[in-house]
Amino acid sequence: MNGKEETYSIGQVAKVVGVPKYKLRHWCDRHLNHIKRIRVGDNQSHRRFTEQDVELIRHIKEYRQKGFTLEAAVENARKDLMENKN
């Protein structure tokens, strides 16, 4: 194994999680700015999502479906993941 963590494109994440790409971009711009970007050419970059990022997005989606604001959904999803780590 080369030790590199597998990452996913925004299209792959959108398909797996069921959240449109435009919405994922919005969430990333507002609250998930830790998502890594890779440079493609001079003026373009692409987001790359880890498995942990995908899990966080799944939790955010669940909270949004329950009626939480985006801010509250992100906060609760992060807490959930932190509790599951311990």
C-alpha positions as CSV (number, residue, x, y, z in Angstrom):
1,M,0.0,0.0,0.0
2,N,1.2,3.5,-0.7
3,G,-0.3,5.1,2.4
4,K,-2.4,7.6,0.6
5,E,-6.0,8.1,1.6
6,E,-8.5,7.6,-1.1
7,T,-10.4,10.8,-2.0
8,Y,-13.6,11.4,-4.0
9,S,-14.7,14.1,-6.4
10,I,-17.6,16.3,-5.8
11,G,-19.6,14.4,-8.4
12,Q,-18.9,11.1,-6.7
13,V,-19.9,12.5,-3.3
14,A,-23.1,14.1,-4.7
15,K,-24.1,10.7,-6.2
16,V,-23.4,8.7,-3.1
17,V,-24.9,11.0,-0.5
18,G,-27.7,12.4,-2.7
19,V,-26.9,16.1,-2.3
20,P,-26.6,18.1,-5.5
21,K,-23.1,19.4,-6.4
22,Y,-24.2,23.1,-6.2
23,K,-25.4,22.5,-2.7
24,L,-22.2,20.8,-1.7
25,R,-20.2,23.7,-3.1
26,H,-22.3,26.1,-1.0
27,W,-21.8,24.0,2.1
28,C,-18.0,23.8,1.5
29,D,-17.8,27.6,0.9
30,R,-19.7,28.5,4.0
31,H,-18.8,25.8,6.6
32,L,-16.5,23.1,5.3
33,N,-13.5,25.1,4.2
34,H,-11.2,22.3,5.5
35,I,-12.0,20.3,2.3
36,K,-8.8,19.8,0.4
37,R,-8.5,21.3,-3.1
38,I,-6.1,20.2,-5.8
39,R,-4.8,22.5,-8.5
40,V,-5.6,21.8,-12.1
41,G,-4.0,24.1,-14.5
42,D,-3.4,27.8,-13.7
43,N,-6.9,28.9,-12.7
44,Q,-8.8,25.9,-11.6
45,S,-9.0,23.7,-8.5
46,H,-11.1,20.7,-7.6
47,R,-12.3,19.7,-4.2
48,R,-11.3,16.2,-3.0
49,F,-13.3,14.6,-0.2
50,T,-12.1,12.0,2.2
51,E,-14.3,9.2,3.7
52,Q,-14.6,11.3,6.9
53,D,-15.8,14.3,4.8
54,V,-18.4,12.1,3.2
55,E,-19.6,10.9,6.6
56,L,-19.8,14.4,7.8
57,I,-21.9,15.4,4.8
58,R,-24.2,12.4,5.4
59,H,-24.8,13.7,8.9
60,I,-25.4,17.3,7.7
61,K,-27.9,16.1,5.2
62,E,-29.8,14.1,7.9
63,Y,-30.0,17.2,10.2
64,R,-31.1,19.4,7.2
65,Q,-33.9,16.9,6.5
66,K,-35.0,17.2,10.1
67,G,-35.4,21.0,9.6
68,F,-32.1,22.2,11.2
69,T,-30.5,25.4,9.8
70,L,-27.3,24.7,7.9
71,E,-25.2,26.2,10.7
72,A,-26.9,24.0,13.3
73,A,-26.7,20.9,11.1
74,V,-22.9,21.3,10.6
75,E,-22.4,21.9,14.3
76,N,-24.4,18.8,15.3
77,A,-22.9,16.6,12.6
78,R,-19.4,17.6,13.8
79,K,-20.4,16.8,17.4
80,D,-21.8,13.4,16.3
81,L,-18.6,12.4,14.6
82,M,-16.4,13.5,17.5
83,E,-18.5,11.5,19.9
84,N,-18.3,8.4,17.7
85,K,-14.4,8.7,17.6
86,N,-14.2,8.5,21.4
